[in-house]
Amino acid sequence: MNELEQYQERMFEEIRHIDEEGREFWYARELAKALKYTEWRKFEGVIEKAKMACEGSSSKVMDHFGGAAKMVGLGDF
């Protein structure tokens, strides 16, 4: 694994969360920052495309994409 791959792996590990059942998940707003999106509205389109790809693979979107569970403070991101 090269240096860039190691950095990327660390970055995603640092923002990884684990629910009470041991399942890994990431908050979209944290992913957006990690991927250097400066505006939420630009990243929101990426999420919608990912949901369409999920549907296209015959997976249930609700099994992979949760709703807004974490509130963002006024002025954040």
N, C-alpha and C positions, 0 to 999 in steps of 0.2 A: 504494500500500500504506500503510495507516495505521500508527500507532505500535504498537498491540497486535499486529498481524500481523507487523511487523518484529521485535518482541521474541520472538514465538513461533518465527519462523523461525530467529533466532539461537540460541534455546534448543535446538532440535532439531539444529542444525548443530554445536553445541558437544559434544553427546553422540553424534554420528554416528561410526561406525567403518567402516573399509573393509578387506575381507579381501584375501588375496593375489591374488585374481582380479579385484579392482577393484569388487566388489559392496558396496553400502552395507548396513549393518545397525545395529540399536540393541539394547543390552542391556535386558531387561525391567525390571530393578531400577533402572537409570538413568532409564528412561521413567517408572516409578512415582514417583520423586522429582520429576522435572520436572513431572509432572502433579498433584503435591501429594497423592498417596496417602500416608497416614500409616502404613498397615499393609499388609504384603505380601499377606496373605490376602484383603484387599479387592480388590487389583489383580489377583490370580490369577484371579478370576472374569471380569475384563475380558478377559484373555488367552484364557480358554476360550470366551467368546462370539466373540472374533475368529477363533478356530480354526473354530468352527461356521459363521461367515459365509464363511470361506475355502472350506470344504467345500461350502457352498451355492452358491458361484459356480463350482463344478466345478474348483477349483484344488487342488493337492496340498498338504496342510498341511505335510508335511515339506520342501517347497520353500520355505516361507515362515517356518516356525517351527523353530528348532533346539532342541536339548535344553540342559540346563544346562552351559555351557562355562566359566563364570567362577565361582570359588568366592567366597563371601562370608565375611568374618571373623566370628568369634563376637561378637555384640553389634551388628553392623552391620545397618542397616535392619531 
